[in-house]
Amino acid sequence: MKISSVLPDSIGRHLDDADRSGVHYECRRCGTTLSDDRGSCPACGSGDVAAIPL
């Protein structure tokens, strides 16, 4: 049983998307979650992005 099947739809969809990508991108300065490692953080402007394998 997938965990997303017992969670609300919005959370389940997010988890399913994360499972497919295999990588979580996060700003090293402020911790904002990013969609990829290109460019800079929209929250703080930092270009230092962490790529965290899932």
PQR file with spaces between the fields and no chain letter, atoms N, CA, C, O and H, PARSE charges and radii, in Angstrom:
ATOM       1  N    MET     1       0.853   -1.177    0.000 -0.4000 1.5000
ATOM       2  CA   MET     1       0.000    0.000    0.000 -0.0000 2.0000
ATOM       3  C    MET     1       0.892    1.232    0.000  0.5500 1.7000
ATOM       4  O    MET     1       1.774    1.374    0.847 -0.5500 1.4000
ATOM       5  N    LYS     2       0.654    2.124   -0.962 -0.4000 1.5000
ATOM       6  CA   LYS     2       1.395    3.377   -1.015 -0.0000 2.0000
ATOM       7  C    LYS     2       0.909    4.304    0.090  0.5500 1.7000
ATOM       8  O    LYS     2      -0.288    4.381    0.366 -0.5500 1.4000
ATOM       9  H    LYS     2      -0.062    2.009   -1.650  0.4000 1.0000
ATOM      10  N    ILE     3       1.834    4.997    0.713 -0.4000 1.5000
ATOM      11  CA   ILE     3       1.460    5.922    1.781 -0.0000 2.0000
ATOM      12  C    ILE     3       0.523    7.003    1.270  0.5500 1.7000
ATOM      13  O    ILE     3      -0.331    7.483    2.016 -0.5500 1.4000
ATOM      14  H    ILE     3       2.807    4.934    0.489  0.4000 1.0000
ATOM      15  N    SER     4       0.668    7.394    0.007 -0.4000 1.5000
ATOM      16  CA   SER     4      -0.190    8.442   -0.548 -0.0000 2.0000
ATOM      17  C    SER     4      -1.654    8.023   -0.608  0.5500 1.7000
ATOM      18  O    SER     4      -2.532    8.878   -0.723 -0.5500 1.4000
ATOM      19  H    SER     4       1.361    7.004   -0.599  0.4000 1.0000
ATOM      20  N    SER     5      -1.935    6.711   -0.532 -0.4000 1.5000
ATOM      21  CA   SER     5      -3.325    6.260   -0.588 -0.0000 2.0000
ATOM      22  C    SER     5      -4.071    6.533    0.714  0.5500 1.7000
ATOM      23  O    SER     5      -5.302    6.502    0.728 -0.5500 1.4000
ATOM      24  H    SER     5      -1.221    6.017   -0.439  0.4000 1.0000
ATOM      25  N    VAL     6      -3.364    6.798    1.801 -0.4000 1.5000
ATOM      26  CA   VAL     6      -4.020    7.064    3.069 -0.0000 2.0000
ATOM      27  C    VAL     6      -3.917    8.533    3.492  0.5500 1.7000
ATOM      28  O    VAL     6      -4.402    8.904    4.560 -0.5500 1.4000
ATOM      29  H    VAL     6      -2.364    6.823    1.790  0.4000 1.0000
ATOM      30  N    LEU     7      -3.298    9.354    2.673 -0.4000 1.5000
ATOM      31  CA   LEU     7      -3.155   10.782    2.956 -0.0000 2.0000
ATOM      32  C    LEU     7      -4.135   11.589    2.115  0.5500 1.7000
ATOM      33  O    LEU     7      -4.629   11.098    1.100 -0.5500 1.4000
ATOM      34  H    LEU     7      -2.904    9.052    1.805  0.4000 1.0000
ATOM      35  N    PRO     8      -4.422   12.817    2.523 -0.5600 1.5000
ATOM      36  CA   PRO     8      -5.261   13.677    1.682  0.2800 2.0000
ATOM      37  C    PRO     8      -4.662   13.791    0.278  0.5500 1.7000
ATOM      38  O    PRO     8      -3.447   13.700    0.107 -0.5500 1.4000
ATOM      39  N    ASP     9      -5.521   13.992   -0.721 -0.4000 1.5000
ATOM      40  CA   ASP     9      -5.086   14.019   -2.115 -0.0000 2.0000
ATOM      41  C    ASP     9      -3.939   14.979   -2.378  0.5500 1.7000
ATOM      42  O    ASP     9      -2.994   14.614   -3.076 -0.5500 1.4000
ATOM      43  H    ASP     9      -6.509   14.066   -0.582  0.4000 1.0000
ATOM      44  N    SER    10      -3.988   16.181   -1.850 -0.4000 1.5000
ATOM      45  CA   SER    10      -2.946   17.161   -2.145 -0.0000 2.0000
ATOM      46  C    SER    10      -1.585   16.710   -1.636  0.5500 1.7000
ATOM      47  O    SER    10      -0.580   16.898   -2.321 -0.5500 1.4000
ATOM      48  H    SER    10      -4.756   16.478   -1.283  0.4000 1.0000
ATOM      49  N    ILE    11      -1.535   16.123   -0.460 -0.4000 1.5000
ATOM      50  CA   ILE    11      -0.268   15.628    0.077 -0.0000 2.0000
ATOM      51  C    ILE    11       0.173   14.401   -0.703  0.5500 1.7000
ATOM      52  O    ILE    11       1.354   14.269   -1.025 -0.5500 1.4000
ATOM      53  H    ILE    11      -2.352   15.969    0.096  0.4000 1.0000
ATOM      54  N    GLY    12      -0.748   13.509   -1.009 -0.4000 1.5000
ATOM      55  CA   GLY    12      -0.416   12.307   -1.762 -0.0000 2.0000
ATOM      56  C    GLY    12       0.164   12.619   -3.123  0.5500 1.7000
ATOM      57  O    GLY    12       1.120   11.973   -3.552 -0.5500 1.4000
ATOM      58  H    GLY    12      -1.707   13.617   -0.747  0.4000 1.0000
ATOM      59  N    ARG    13      -0.406   13.612   -3.817 -0.4000 1.5000
ATOM      60  CA   ARG    13       0.123   14.001   -5.135 -0.0000 2.0000
ATOM      61  C    ARG    13       1.542   14.516   -5.002  0.5500 1.7000
ATOM      62  O    ARG    13       2.394   14.185   -5.825 -0.5500 1.4000
ATOM      63  H    ARG    13      -1.182   14.136   -3.468  0.4000 1.0000
ATOM      64  N    HIS    14       1.817   15.324   -3.980 -0.4000 1.5000
ATOM      65  CA   HIS    14       3.160   15.854   -3.772 -0.0000 2.0000
ATOM      66  C    HIS    14       4.152   14.716   -3.520  0.5500 1.7000
ATOM      67  O    HIS    14       5.248   14.720   -4.081 -0.5500 1.4000
ATOM      68  H    HIS    14       1.124   15.594   -3.311  0.4000 1.0000
ATOM      69  N    LEU    15       3.784   13.757   -2.694 -0.4000 1.5000
ATOM      70  CA   LEU    15       4.669   12.638   -2.421 -0.0000 2.0000
ATOM      71  C    LEU    15       4.905   11.796   -3.670  0.5500 1.7000
ATOM      72  O    LEU    15       6.028   11.352   -3.911 -0.5500 1.4000
ATOM      73  H    LEU    15       2.894   13.754   -2.239  0.4000 1.0000
ATOM      74  N    ASP    16       3.866   11.574   -4.462 -0.4000 1.5000
ATOM      75  CA   ASP    16       4.032   10.807   -5.693 -0.0000 2.0000
ATOM      76  C    ASP    16       4.988   11.515   -6.644  0.5500 1.7000
ATOM      77  O    ASP    16       5.819   10.856   -7.269 -0.5500 1.4000
ATOM      78  H    ASP    16       2.955   11.935   -4.266  0.4000 1.0000
ATOM      79  N    ASP    17       4.896   12.851   -6.774 -0.4000 1.5000
ATOM      80  CA   ASP    17       5.795   13.616   -7.628 -0.0000 2.0000
ATOM      81  C    ASP    17       7.228   13.512   -7.135  0.5500 1.7000
ATOM      82  O    ASP    17       8.148   13.360   -7.938 -0.5500 1.4000
ATOM      83  H    ASP    17       4.221   13.386   -6.266  0.4000 1.0000
ATOM      84  N    ALA    18       7.430   13.591   -5.834 -0.4000 1.5000
ATOM      85  CA   ALA    18       8.768   13.495   -5.263 -0.0000 2.0000
ATOM      86  C    ALA    18       9.361   12.113   -5.523  0.5500 1.7000
ATOM      87  O    ALA    18      10.554   11.998   -5.804 -0.5500 1.4000
ATOM      88  H    ALA    18       6.682   13.715   -5.181  0.4000 1.0000
ATOM      89  N    ASP    19       8.542   11.064   -5.432 -0.4000 1.5000
ATOM      90  CA   ASP    19       9.023    9.715   -5.680 -0.0000 2.0000
ATOM      91  C    ASP    19       9.528    9.569   -7.112  0.5500 1.7000
ATOM      92  O    ASP    19      10.518    8.876   -7.346 -0.5500 1.4000
ATOM      93  H    ASP    19       7.573   11.158   -5.203  0.4000 1.0000
ATOM      94  N    ARG    20       8.871   10.202   -8.063 -0.4000 1.5000
ATOM      95  CA   ARG    20       9.266   10.084   -9.465 -0.0000 2.0000
ATOM      96  C    ARG    20      10.547   10.863   -9.760  0.5500 1.7000
ATOM      97  O    ARG    20      11.348   10.418  -10.582 -0.5500 1.4000
ATOM      98  H    ARG    20       8.067   10.765   -7.873  0.4000 1.0000
ATOM      99  N    SER    21      10.761   11.996   -9.125 -0.4000 1.5000
ATOM     100  CA   SER    21      11.916   12.822   -9.453 -0.0000 2.0000
ATOM     101  C    SER    21      13.208   12.243   -8.870  0.5500 1.7000
ATOM     102  O    SER    21      14.254   12.309   -9.515 -0.5500 1.4000
ATOM     103  H    SER    21      10.110   12.358   -8.457  0.4000 1.0000
ATOM     104  N    GLY    22      13.149   11.680   -7.670 -0.4000 1.5000
ATOM     105  CA   GLY    22      14.317   11.085   -7.067 -0.0000 2.0000
ATOM     106  C    GLY    22      15.273   12.079   -6.419  0.5500 1.7000
ATOM     107  O    GLY    22      16.237   11.667   -5.774 -0.5500 1.4000
ATOM     108  H    GLY    22      12.299   11.626   -7.146  0.4000 1.0000
ATOM     109  N    VAL    23      15.025   13.386   -6.576 -0.4000 1.5000
ATOM     110  CA   VAL    23      15.900   14.407   -6.007 -0.0000 2.0000
ATOM     111  C    VAL    23      15.055   15.542   -5.440  0.5500 1.7000
ATOM     112  O    VAL    23      14.074   15.966   -6.052 -0.5500 1.4000
ATOM     113  H    VAL    23      14.242   13.720   -7.099  0.4000 1.0000
ATOM     114  N    HIS    24      15.446   16.026   -4.268 -0.4000 1.5000
ATOM     115  CA   HIS    24      14.809   17.189   -3.646 -0.0000 2.0000
ATOM     116  C    HIS    24      15.803   18.338   -3.726  0.5500 1.7000
ATOM     117  O    HIS    24      16.954   18.196   -3.313 -0.5500 1.4000
ATOM     118  H    HIS    24      16.243   15.681   -3.771  0.4000 1.0000
ATOM     119  N    TYR    25      15.361   19.485   -4.259 -0.4000 1.5000
ATOM     120  CA   TYR    25      16.221   20.657   -4.372 -0.0000 2.0000
ATOM     121  C    TYR    25      15.827   21.682   -3.324  0.5500 1.7000
ATOM     122  O    TYR    25      14.648   21.986   -3.145 -0.5500 1.4000
ATOM     123  H    TYR    25      14.426   19.601   -4.594  0.4000 1.0000
ATOM     124  N    GLU    26      16.835   22.214   -2.630 -0.4000 1.5000
ATOM     125  CA   GLU    26      16.575   23.144   -1.534 -0.0000 2.0000
ATOM     126  C    GLU    26      17.665   24.211   -1.483  0.5500 1.7000
ATOM     127  O    GLU    26      18.843   23.913   -1.680 -0.5500 1.4000
ATOM     128  H    GLU    26      17.793   21.967   -2.776  0.4000 1.0000
ATOM     129  N    CYS    27      17.267   25.450   -1.220 -0.4000 1.5000
ATOM     130  CA   CYS    27      18.219   26.538   -1.065 -0.0000 2.0000
ATOM     131  C    CYS    27      19.046   26.299    0.195  0.5500 1.7000
ATOM     132  O    CYS    27      18.495   26.055    1.268 -0.5500 1.4000
ATOM     133  H    CYS    27      16.310   25.691   -1.060  0.4000 1.0000
ATOM     134  N    ARG    28      20.369   26.371    0.060 -0.4000 1.5000
ATOM     135  CA   ARG    28      21.244   26.149    1.215 -0.0000 2.0000
ATOM     136  C    ARG    28      21.194   27.322    2.196  0.5500 1.7000
ATOM     137  O    ARG    28      21.478   27.147    3.381 -0.5500 1.4000
ATOM     138  H    ARG    28      20.816   26.569   -0.812  0.4000 1.0000
ATOM     139  N    ARG    29      20.839   28.499    1.721 -0.4000 1.5000
ATOM     140  CA   ARG    29      20.823   29.666    2.605 -0.0000 2.0000
ATOM     141  C    ARG    29      19.562   29.739    3.455  0.5500 1.7000
ATOM     142  O    ARG    29      19.644   29.919    4.670 -0.5500 1.4000
ATOM     143  H    ARG    29      20.608   28.641    0.758  0.4000 1.0000
ATOM     144  N    CYS    30      18.380   29.600    2.820 -0.4000 1.5000
ATOM     145  CA   CYS    30      17.136   29.814    3.569 -0.0000 2.0000
ATOM     146  C    CYS    30      16.253   28.576    3.698  0.5500 1.7000
ATOM     147  O    CYS    30      15.291   28.590    4.467 -0.5500 1.4000
ATOM     148  H    CYS    30      18.313   29.454    1.833  0.4000 1.0000
ATOM     149  N    GLY    31      16.559   27.495    2.957 -0.4000 1.5000
ATOM     150  CA   GLY    31      15.795   26.256    3.089 -0.0000 2.0000
ATOM     151  C    GLY    31      14.564   26.148    2.214  0.5500 1.7000
ATOM     152  O    GLY    31      13.808   25.183    2.328 -0.5500 1.4000
ATOM     153  H    GLY    31      17.340   27.483    2.333  0.4000 1.0000
ATOM     154  N    THR    32      14.347   27.129    1.335 -0.4000 1.5000
ATOM     155  CA   THR    32      13.196   27.079    0.438 -0.0000 2.0000
ATOM     156  C    THR    32      13.304   25.891   -0.508  0.5500 1.7000
ATOM     157  O    THR    32      14.369   25.644   -1.074 -0.5500 1.4000
ATOM     158  H    THR    32      14.962   27.912    1.243  0.4000 1.0000
ATOM     159  N    THR    33      12.209   25.151   -0.684 -0.4000 1.5000
ATOM     160  CA   THR    33      12.175   24.043   -1.636 -0.0000 2.0000
ATOM     161  C    THR    33      12.093   24.609   -3.045  0.5500 1.7000
ATOM     162  O    THR    33      11.281   25.492   -3.321 -0.5500 1.4000
ATOM     163  H    THR    33      11.344   25.351   -0.224  0.4000 1.0000
ATOM     164  N    LEU    34      12.937   24.098   -3.937 -0.4000 1.5000
ATOM     165  CA   LEU    34      13.009   24.570   -5.321 -0.0000 2.0000
ATOM     166  C    LEU    34      12.617   23.454   -6.276  0.5500 1.7000
ATOM     167  O    LEU    34      12.705   22.275   -5.932 -0.5500 1.4000
ATOM     168  H    LEU    34      13.597   23.381   -3.712  0.4000 1.0000
ATOM     169  N    SER    35      12.186   23.825   -7.472 -0.4000 1.5000
ATOM     170  CA   SER    35      11.763   22.814   -8.444 -0.0000 2.0000
ATOM     171  C    SER    35      12.950   22.163   -9.158  0.5500 1.7000
ATOM     172  O    SER    35      12.835   21.041   -9.650 -0.5500 1.4000
ATOM     173  H    SER    35      12.115   24.782   -7.751  0.4000 1.0000
ATOM     174  N    ASP    36      14.081   22.855   -9.215 -0.4000 1.5000
ATOM     175  CA   ASP    36      15.288   22.286   -9.818 -0.0000 2.0000
ATOM     176  C    ASP    36      16.497   23.053   -9.301  0.5500 1.7000
ATOM     177  O    ASP    36      16.354   23.944   -8.464 -0.5500 1.4000
ATOM     178  H    ASP    36      14.174   23.766   -8.815  0.4000 1.0000
ATOM     179  N    ASP    37      17.702   22.712   -9.797 -0.4000 1.5000
ATOM     180  CA   ASP    37      18.919   23.354   -9.289 -0.0000 2.0000
ATOM     181  C    ASP    37      19.441   24.456  -10.204  0.5500 1.7000
ATOM     182  O    ASP    37      20.577   24.903  -10.048 -0.5500 1.4000
ATOM     183  H    ASP    37      17.819   21.989  -10.478  0.4000 1.0000
ATOM     184  N    ARG    38      18.626   24.895  -11.152 -0.4000 1.5000
ATOM     185  CA   ARG    38      19.046   25.969  -12.056 -0.0000 2.0000
ATOM     186  C    ARG    38      18.565   27.315  -11.523  0.5500 1.7000
ATOM     187  O    ARG    38      17.468   27.416  -10.973 -0.5500 1.4000
ATOM     188  H    ARG    38      17.703   24.531  -11.278  0.4000 1.0000
ATOM     189  N    GLY    39      19.376   28.327  -11.684 -0.4000 1.5000
ATOM     190  CA   GLY    39      18.967   29.660  -11.279 -0.0000 2.0000
ATOM     191  C    GLY    39      19.197   29.923   -9.805  0.5500 1.7000
ATOM     192  O    GLY    39      20.000   29.262   -9.146 -0.5500 1.4000
ATOM     193  H    GLY    39      20.267   28.244  -12.131  0.4000 1.0000
ATOM     194  N    SER    40      18.470   30.908   -9.309 -0.4000 1.5000
ATOM     195  CA   SER    40      18.638   31.307   -7.919 -0.0000 2.0000
ATOM     196  C    SER    40      17.327   31.140   -7.151  0.5500 1.7000
ATOM     197  O    SER    40      16.257   30.978   -7.737 -0.5500 1.4000
ATOM     198  H    SER    40      17.818   31.445   -9.844  0.4000 1.0000
ATOM     199  N    CYS    41      17.440   31.184   -5.843 -0.4000 1.5000
ATOM     200  CA   CYS    41      16.283   31.023   -4.968 -0.0000 2.0000
ATOM     201  C    CYS    41      15.377   32.255   -5.086  0.5500 1.7000
ATOM     202  O    CYS    41      15.858   33.382   -4.967 -0.5500 1.4000
ATOM     203  H    CYS    41      18.309   31.316   -5.366  0.4000 1.0000
ATOM     204  N    PRO    42      14.092   32.059   -5.313 -0.5600 1.5000
ATOM     205  CA   PRO    42      13.179   33.200   -5.419  0.2800 2.0000
ATOM     206  C    PRO    42      12.954   33.901   -4.078  0.5500 1.7000
ATOM     207  O    PRO    42      12.525   35.054   -4.051 -0.5500 1.4000
ATOM     208  N    ALA    43      13.238   33.220   -2.972 -0.4000 1.5000
ATOM     209  CA   ALA    43      13.003   33.797   -1.649 -0.0000 2.0000
ATOM     210  C    ALA    43      14.160   34.690   -1.184  0.5500 1.7000
ATOM     211  O    ALA    43      13.929   35.760   -0.621 -0.5500 1.4000
ATOM     212  H    ALA    43      13.587   32.283   -2.994  0.4000 1.0000
ATOM     213  N    CYS    44      15.410   34.250   -1.420 -0.4000 1.5000
ATOM     214  CA   CYS    44      16.543   35.005   -0.883 -0.0000 2.0000
ATOM     215  C    CYS    44      17.570   35.408   -1.938  0.5500 1.7000
ATOM     216  O    CYS    44      18.470   36.197   -1.650 -0.5500 1.4000
ATOM     217  H    CYS    44      15.598   33.381   -1.877  0.4000 1.0000
ATOM     218  N    GLY    45      17.448   34.873   -3.167 -0.4000 1.5000
ATOM     219  CA   GLY    45      18.359   35.238   -4.244 -0.0000 2.0000
ATOM     220  C    GLY    45      19.645   34.430   -4.306  0.5500 1.7000
ATOM     221  O    GLY    45      20.454   34.643   -5.210 -0.5500 1.4000
ATOM     222  H    GLY    45      16.717   34.232   -3.401  0.4000 1.0000
ATOM     223  N    SER    46      19.857   33.518   -3.383 -0.4000 1.5000
ATOM     224  CA   SER    46      21.074   32.711   -3.379 -0.0000 2.0000
ATOM     225  C    SER    46      21.083   31.742   -4.560  0.5500 1.7000
ATOM     226  O    SER    46      20.038   31.228   -4.960 -0.5500 1.4000
ATOM     227  H    SER    46      19.200   33.345   -2.649  0.4000 1.0000
ATOM     228  N    GLY    47      22.254   31.502   -5.102 -0.4000 1.5000
ATOM     229  CA   GLY    47      22.417   30.524   -6.166 -0.0000 2.0000
ATOM     230  C    GLY    47      22.955   29.202   -5.652  0.5500 1.7000
ATOM     231  O    GLY    47      23.251   28.305   -6.440 -0.5500 1.4000
ATOM     232  H    GLY    47      23.102   31.920   -4.777  0.4000 1.0000
ATOM     233  N    ASP    48      23.084   29.072   -4.345 -0.4000 1.5000
ATOM     234  CA   ASP    48      23.630   27.860   -3.723 -0.0000 2.0000
ATOM     235  C    ASP    48      22.489   26.893   -3.419  0.5500 1.7000
ATOM     236  O    ASP    48      21.754   27.069   -2.447 -0.5500 1.4000
ATOM     237  H    ASP    48      22.843   29.802   -3.704  0.4000 1.0000
ATOM     238  N    VAL    49      22.350   25.870   -4.261 -0.4000 1.5000
ATOM     239  CA   VAL    49      21.228   24.933   -4.161 -0.0000 2.0000
ATOM     240  C    VAL    49      21.746   23.539   -3.815  0.5500 1.7000
ATOM     241  O    VAL    49      22.699   23.048   -4.420 -0.5500 1.4000
ATOM     242  H    VAL    49      22.947   25.726   -5.050  0.4000 1.0000
ATOM     243  N    ALA    50      21.108   22.917   -2.841 -0.4000 1.5000
ATOM     244  CA   ALA    50      21.441   21.546   -2.467 -0.0000 2.0000
ATOM     245  C    ALA    50      20.551   20.587   -3.241  0.5500 1.7000
ATOM     246  O    ALA    50      19.340   20.789   -3.321 -0.5500 1.4000
ATOM     247  H    ALA    50      20.334   23.316   -2.350  0.4000 1.0000
ATOM     248  N    ALA    51      21.144   19.544   -3.811 -0.4000 1.5000
ATOM     249  CA   ALA    51      20.401   18.479   -4.479 -0.0000 2.0000
ATOM     250  C    ALA    51      20.472   17.259   -3.567  0.5500 1.7000
ATOM     251  O    ALA    51      21.536   16.664   -3.393 -0.5500 1.4000
ATOM     252  H    ALA    51      22.128   19.379   -3.746  0.4000 1.0000
ATOM     253  N    ILE    52      19.336   16.894   -2.989 -0.4000 1.5000
ATOM     254  CA   ILE    52      19.287   15.819   -2.006 -0.0000 2.0000
ATOM     255  C    ILE    52      18.618   14.591   -2.620  0.5500 1.7000
ATOM     256  O    ILE    52      17.421   14.626   -2.905 -0.5500 1.4000
ATOM     257  H    ILE    52      18.472   17.377   -3.130  0.4000 1.0000
ATOM     258  N    PRO    53      19.368   13.505   -2.829 -0.5600 1.5000
ATOM     259  CA   PRO    53      18.777   12.288   -3.386  0.2800 2.0000
ATOM     260  C    PRO    53      17.719   11.722   -2.430  0.5500 1.7000
ATOM     261  O    PRO    53      17.901   11.728   -1.213 -0.5500 1.4000
ATOM     262  N    LEU    54      16.626   11.240   -2.997 -0.4000 1.5000
ATOM     263  CA   LEU    54      15.558   10.645   -2.181 -0.0000 2.0000
ATOM     264  C    LEU    54      15.678    9.142   -2.161  0.5500 1.7000
ATOM     265  O    LEU    54      14.867    8.466   -1.526 -0.5500 1.4000
ATOM     266  H    LEU    54      16.478   11.235   -3.986  0.4000 1.0000
